[in-house]
Amino acid sequence: MAKFNSKLIIKYSTVFGKEKNMDSSELQIINKSTWAKVLARLNHLARNRTDYTPHQVISEWFSADNNAYANSTYQKLIAGYGQLGFKPEHLTLISLWSNLSVYDRVLNATVDGQEVLDGNRSEVNLFEYYLGMNEEFAKGSNRIAAEMNPKDFKEPIDYLVRVDLAGSITYNDFTHYKPIELLVSQFVKAFYCFRFLQEQGHQQLVNIFLQRYGAETWQEYLRYLLPIMNSAVIRNDDSGLYYLNVEDKPGQAKAKAFLEQLTLTSDQPYSIQPDFLNARANPLFKTEDNSYLIMDPVLTVNRLYNSIFFEMLRIAENNQKLHPAYNSFFTLYTYDFIEQYLAYTLLNKIFSRSQCYKLSGKEIKDKFKIEEEPDFYVRKGNKVFLFEVKGSVVTGKTKQSFSYAAIEKELKAKFCYDEKDKQNKAIVQLVNRICLLLKSKEIPYDKTAKVAALRVYPILLASELSLTTPGVNFLMNQWFWQEVEKHDMLNQSRHRIHDLLILDFDTLVLYSQAFEETPKLFEQTILNYYKSIAKRKIRPSKGIPYNEQFITLQMRRSFIPYSDFLRDEVKMKTPAIFMDFGAELLEDQDKRLKGKNPQLA
């Protein structure tokens, strides 16, 4: 189940009685390498120590020379929050959002030659600045609550879901998957992306991309990423400080040049970018000439695939003369690759052993000359799985806005209806496709289907990870049914239509092997998911009070995304195709990666 952190984040003003002036000049006298190590450790704690108490954090944060300050600050914390009715177990000090925000500001600070603070003062400076950043997050959360009035909603759950969503979407893509899960899904998507570009005549674009990394082929590019990904996933201790070390010896020059492209350096200023783009693009920090600190495992593994699009987009914009499609590379990537090539490949795979009738949208359009085609159509008996596939991206500015109104506006424009362009999007398109199916006497592209007996599963297959934020499926399902209500015929057939399901590509990749091997599993997990999130009155077990906290927890059960439910219900099987990728890569490479953890050569 999705984990909702209901603990209150500790902020500067409650501890010290006033708000902190977040003056970036404080960061100019902090050694960036020191900050990088501290924040790498904090990222580790945020991911692996969810029960870490404020007292434990403070005890670990400060050295013995700062014991007096640490004890005094902890007592101020107890007193400040005690007046508000909160005990230490109700509080949390570390958050990934604050970690990445502080890191972005550190990188933005220009070192002006002042004397660097000593270690003891640096500890205090960092701690107080960090609490100030926590305050920024708390203010954002307060803006969310202030923007909406609970009295404007008929049901308490409608208010709660919007507040939760607006806060958690700011960091959901950093916390939704474990590094090992991302390693599999990102590698698979990266492989398909390069293969698509190669097969579709875009090898020149790929070659320009590879030049930056000193790689001759995209297979070599992936091979050099493997040891970085491996180091990010495998943990040998609990320090949170994991390094890639490149020794000066023959064969290491190319590996070092490659790592430099993924690395933030201490002597280069970085402008603050929305949605932590600097950290996303450069998940390593160079601490010494041949040593690279892994700042965060998820950021590092994300780099395997996500950055390909942004780099390819930049290259295409600068080399439009190479191909007509580069005038709109975004369309090439989102439509040709994601919505067709990647979606068709994965969906054909998971239904390959099913007794079913399936067609891609392209097949329907080409063979039957139908323009109102679904993106992918699968019928198993009288059950129709109707897919709408979208590669749309939610902007970082919106995700970090702490405004539900802004988030809803963009989600509706990209996945429901675009008021500006007057265009139907995925949800409305799904409803229209269902309407065409159920009102037909005969389906032109599926003439053996018994229309009067059909039951439809509407599925939005999306590349945008923000759609896995708890609450998004809940709200989009409401929008889906609001669209259904606009059609009299569909209102009369509501019993034949299931709730909307949001399925993300990473989940589809991770469970493709399990879905393929057990043909009934996909349908069964969807039905179990519907049942799990259904609103119903649940009484607590004996000894658990039936209070507001319990009721809130039960409401939040309705918010969980399908991906979280699936993770709890079904053991993931590493796709056989993932293992095949390794073998295929090795055909053109040496054999040293086979049968052991990849190491830098």
N, C-alpha and C positions, 0 to 999 in steps of 0.2 A: 504493500500500500504506500501511497505517496506520504512522505514525511513532512508534517507541518510543524515548524518550530514556533511554538507559542511563547517561548521565553522572551522576556523584555531585554532589548539590547542596551548595554550600559553606555551612557553618554557623559560627556565632559561636564555639562552644567549641573547635573544632579550630584556629581561627586564633588565638584569644586565650587559650586554655588554661583557660577556665572558662565556665560558662553565663551568659548575660546575664539580668539581672532585667528582665522586660518591663514596666516601670513606665510606665503611661500618662501620668504627670505629665511625662515627657520630651516628649510631644507637645503639651503645653499652651503651650509657648513657641516652637512652630514655626508660622509663617504658613501657613495652610491653602492659600492660593493657590500658594505656593511648592511645597508637597508635591504639589499637583495637577499642576503642570507636570512635576515630576520623574517622577511615576508615569505620566503620559501618555507620556513618553519611554521609560520602562521597558517599558510595554505594547507600544510600537512595536518595541523591540529584541527582546522575547520572541517576537513574531510574525514578525519579518523578519530577524533575525540569529541563526539557530540555531547558527551556528558562531562566534559572538562569544566570544572567549577571556576568562578572568578578567582577564588583563592589560589587554586592550582596555577592558573595563568599568571597571576601576579608573582607567585613564588618562583616560577620558572623564568619570568621575564627579567627580573632584577638580580644583579650579582650581590655578593655579601656586603660590599661597600655601600650598597643602596638599601640595606635592610630597613633602616629607619624610615626612609621615604616610602618604601613598599608597605610597611606596617601602618604608617600614618594614612596613606591613601586608601588602604583596605578598610580602615575604620571609618573614613569619610564616606566610602561607598556604602558600608553597612548602615550608617546613620542617615545618609541621604535617601536611600531607597526604603529604609525602615519607616521613615515618616510617610511614605507613599503606600505602605502596607505590603512591601515586597521583601521576601527573604532571599538570601543568596541563591538558593536552588531555583528561584523563579527567573534568574538573570543569566545572560550570556554576554561574554566580552568580545568574542571573535566572530567575524563574519567574512565570507569570501568577497562580498561587495566592498566592504571597507578595505580589505587587503588589496584588491585590484585598484581601487580608487586612490589609495595612498601611493601605490606603486606608480600609477600614472603621473601623479603630481611630483614624485621624486624624480622621475625621468624628465619632467618638464622644467625642473629647477636648474638654473645655470650656476655652476660653481664659479664664484668670482674671485677666488684666490684667498679668501679669508682662512684663518686658522681653523682647522677641523676640530670639532668638539671631542673631548676625551670620551672614553668608553662609558664612564658613569653618567656623565651628562647626556650622552647620546641615548642611553636607555630611557632616561626621564623624558627627553625631548620627543622621542619616538612614541612613547606610551601616551603622552598627553595629546600629541597630534592625532594619534590613532583614535582616542576617545572623541576628539573633535570630529573626525570623519564619521564615527558612529552616530554622532549628533546629526550630521547631514543626512544619513540614512533614516534616522528617526523623524527628522523634519519631513522627509519625503513621504514616510508612512503616515504622518499626521495630515499631510496635504490630501492624501487619498481619502482618509476618513472625513476630512472637512468638505471635500468636494461632493459627497453624497450624504443625504439625510435618510436614516433608516425608515422614517415615516413615509418616504416616497415609494416604498416597496410593500406590496401586499404580503409577501412571505419573507420572514427573516433570512431564509436561505439565499434569496436573490440579492440581498444586501451583502451578506457574508462572502458569497462567491466573488463578487466584484472587488471587494476590498482585498481579499486574499490574492486574487489574480494580479491586480495592479502592483502589488508588492513583490510577489514571487517571480513575475516574468522578467524582472531586472537581472536575475542571476540563474534562472532555471536551466539554461543551456550549459552552465558550469557544473551543475549538480545532478542532472537527470540520469546520466549514465556513468557507470564505473569505467575506469581507464581500460580494463581488459575488454569490456564490451565495445568501447569505442575503437580499440585497436582493430578488432575484427571488422566492424561496420565501415570504418573509414578506409581501411585498406581495400576492401571489396569495392567501394564506390570509386576510389581513386583508380583502381585497375580498370573498371568499366569506363571511366571518363577518358583515360588515355587511349583505351582501345577504340572507343567511339571516335575520338578525334583522328586517330590514325586511319580507321576504316572509311571515314567520311571525307578524306582528302585534306586534312588540316595538319599534315606533318610539318610544314614550315612553321606554323604557330607553335607546335610542340618543340621544335628545334630551338626557336628563340627563347622559349621558356627554360629549356635545359642549359643554355649557355651560361646563365647566371650561376648555375650550380656546378658547372664544369663536368656535367654528365653527357655522355654521348647518346644514350637511349633513355626512354622513360622507364624501362626495366631497371637500368642502373640507378636512376633517380630513386625509385622505390627501394632498391637494395640499400642505398646509403641512408635511407630513413629508418630502416628496420632496427639498427642498434639503438637509435635515439628513442624509438617507440618502446623497445624492449626495456631500456633503462628506466623509462617513465613508469612502466607497468610493474616491474619487479622491484620489490622492496627488501633489502637485506637487513635493515634495522629500523628504528623508530625515530630517527633524528629529523627526517624531512629534508636533509641536505644530501642530495644525490648529484654526483658530478659525472660528466663525460670527460675523460682525460685522453688527450691525443699526444703521444710521444713523438719526438722528432726522430723519425727513422724512415727509410725508404717506403714509399707507398702511402704515407700519411698526408702528403701535401693536398691531394684532392679531397680527402675526408675533412681536413681542416678548413679548406676553402668552402666546402659545403656547409659545415657547421656555422661558419661566419655569417651566412645568409639567414640563419635562424636566430641570430644572437643580438640581444641588446647590449650596448657597450656603455661603460661608465663615463666616457668622454664625449658623448654625443647628446645634444639636447633633443627632446621629442615633444612636439606640441601635443596637448591633451586632445585625444580623439574620442568621439562618442562610442559607447559600448566597449571600451577597453581594447580598441583596435591595435594599439602598439603591443600589448601583452599577447593578444591573439596571434599576431603576425610573427612575433619574436619570443618564443617561450623559453629561450635559454639566456643566461647572463654570463658574460665572459668575466671570470674572476682573475685569471692569470693567462699568460700567453697560450698555454695549451690546456686550459681547464675551463669547463663550461658547466654552470650550475643549472639544473632543471628547476625552473621556477614553480611549475605546477604540473602534475601528471596529465590532467584533463586538457589543459591548454596545449601541452606538448603533443598529445595524441591527436587533438583536433587539427593540428597543423598538417597532418598527413593528407587530408582531403580538402578541408574548407578553404584553404588559401589558394588552391589551384584555380578556383573560379576568379577570385579577385586579381590574381596575377595575370591570368589569361585575358581577363577583361581589359586590363591596362595595356597589355601587349597588343591586343586586337585593335584598340582605339588608336594606337600609334602606328599600326601597320594595316590600315584599312585597304590599301591598294592590293594586298595579297589575295583577298577574297571578298566577293560582294557581301557575304554573310557577316563580315567583321564591322559593317556599318551598324549592325545591331547584334553584337555578340551576346547580349543578355537574352535575346529571343532564341538564338541558336542554342545557348546553354540550357535555359529553363524549359523550352518547348521541345526542341529536337532531341536533346540528351535526356533531361530528367523526365519530362512528361511522356516521351515515347520510348526511347532506347532503354533507359534504366527501368522504367515502370514495366514495359512489356517483357523485358528479360526476366525480372523477378517474379511477376505474376504468372507468366507461363511456367516458370519453374515450380512454384508452390502448388499449381493445379495440374502438374504434368502426370501425376499418377491417379488423379481423380476421374471417376466416371462422370464427365461433365461436358457441356458444350460451351466453348469459349471463343471469343473473338476480340481482337484489339480494335480500337477506334479506327485505326488506319485501314484495317481489313474490311470493316463495315463500310467505310467511306469508299474504298477502291472497288470492292466487289459488288456492293449494292447501291452505290451512288446516293447514299443518304447523308445529308448535311447535319442533321440533329442527332448525331451518333454519340453514345457514351464513350468515355475514354477507354473503358475495358468492360466487357460483358461476360459473365460466367453464369451458366444455369446448371444446377444439379437437381434434376427432377423438376419440382415446382418452385425451387428456391433460386432466386436471382440475386447475385452479388453484383451490384452496379457501382463501378468505380469512377470517380472524378479525380483526376490527378493534377496537382498544382505545384509549381516550382516557385511560387511567389515568396518574397522575402519581406519580413517585417523590419522596418528601419531601427537602427540602434537608438536614434533620438527618441522614438516613440517608446521603445522598451524601457528606456531610462527616464521617462517623463514623470513617473509617479502620478500619472493622471489616468484614471479609468476612461474618462471621456475621450482622451486622445487615443488610447489603446483600442477602444471599441470602434472609433471612427476608422482607423486604419484596417482593423480586422474585417469590418463590414465592407470597406471599399475593395479589399483584395480577395475576400472569400465569400461575399454575399452579393452586393450590388454596388457598383461604382457610380455614385451620383454625378460626378464630374463628367465622366465619359459616357454615362448612360449605358453601361454594359453589365449584363448578368455575369456573375462569377460562380464559383464552384457550387455553393449551396443552392442558389436559384437554378443553376443548370441541372443539378441532381433532381430537384423537384420537377422541373420541366420534362426531364427524361422519364421519370416515373409516370408522369401524366400521359406521355405518349405511349408508354408500354401498356398501362392498364386500360386505356380507352380504346386500344386497337382491337379489332376482331382477329387480326393476324399480324404477328411481328414480321416485317419484311425480311429481316436477316436471321430469323429463328422461327420458321414456319411450323415446326413440330411442337412448339411450346403451347401449353394449354393456358391461354391468357387469363381466363376466369379463375384459375386455381393458383396463380402466381403469388408468391410472397417475396417482398423485396427487401434486401439489405443495402441501404445506401452507405457508401464508404468514401470518405475524402482521404486520399493518399497524398500526403504533403511532405515536402522537403524541409519546411521551416520548423526547426526544433522548438520554437516558442509555442507551437500549437500543442506540445505535450505539457505545457504548464497546467497544473491542477486548476480546473474550473473552465478551461477553454472549451472542452468537449461539451460540458454542461450548458454553457451559454450558446454555443453554435447549434446545439440540438434544439434549443428554444427558438432560435432564428429559423431553423429548418421547419419546425412545425408551424411557425407563423406563416411561412411561405406555403405550406401545404393547405392551410386554412383558406387561402385565396382561391382555391380550386374546389368547386362544389363536388365534382366527381371524386376527388381525392378524399374529401371529408367523409364521403360515404364509404370509402375503402380504407379508412385508417387502420383497421384491424389487419390489413394486408401489408402494412408498411412498418418496418422496424425503425427504431431510433437511429439517428446519425451516428456513425462511428468515425473517429479520426485515427488514422493509421499513419505513422511516420515511416520514412524510408529506412531509418536505422533499425527500427523494430522489425520491419519486413526482412531486412538482411539477416539479422540475428536469429530469427526464428524460421527462416526459409527452409532450412534442412528439416526441422521438426514438422513444419506444415507439409512438406513434400512427402516425408516418410509416413505420416499419419494423416491421410486425406480428410478425415472428419474433424481433425483438431481445430482448424481455423474456425469453422462454423460453431463448434462446441464452445470454444473460448469466448466467442462473441456473445453467445447466448448467456453464458455464465457471467460475463462482464455486465450485460444488461441487468441481470438479476442482482448482482452485487451492488450496483450503484442506485438501484431503484429506491425512491423515497418511501420509507416505511417506518412505523413506530417500533423502535427496538428498546426493550427494557434491559437495564444492566444486569450483570450477574450478581448473585448474592454478595452483599458486602460493599458494592460500588454504588455510591449515591446517585440518584436520578436528579441531576442538577443541571445548571446552564452549561457547565464544562462538558458533561456527558452528551447533552443534546447537540452542542456545537461539533463535537467529535463525530457524531452520527451524521450530521449534515455534511461534513467534509468528506465522508465516505462517498458521497455522490459526485465529488469533484475529481476523483482520481482519473488519470488518463488510462486508456487501454494498455499502453506500454507498461505501466507500473503493475497493473492487475496481472498481465501476462507473466511478468518477471516473478511474481509471487506464486503463480499457479503452475507454471510449466518450466521445467529445467531446460535451459538453452543448450542446444547442440551446436558445437562449432561447425559451421557449414562446410561440407566436404569440398565445396568449390574454393573455400579459403585455403585449404591444404593444397588443392590443385594449383592455385596461383603461385605458391612457393615453388612447386615443381616446374611450372612454366617459366618462372623467372630464372631458375637455375639452368635452363636449357642454354641460355646465352651468357651465363656467368660462370664463375668457378664454383666448386662444390663445397666451399667451406661453410656455407650457411646450413647445409643439410644435416639434420640430426642433432643440432645443438643450438644454443642461444646465439643469435647473430652478434658478432663483435666487429668493431671497426678494424678494417684491414690495413 
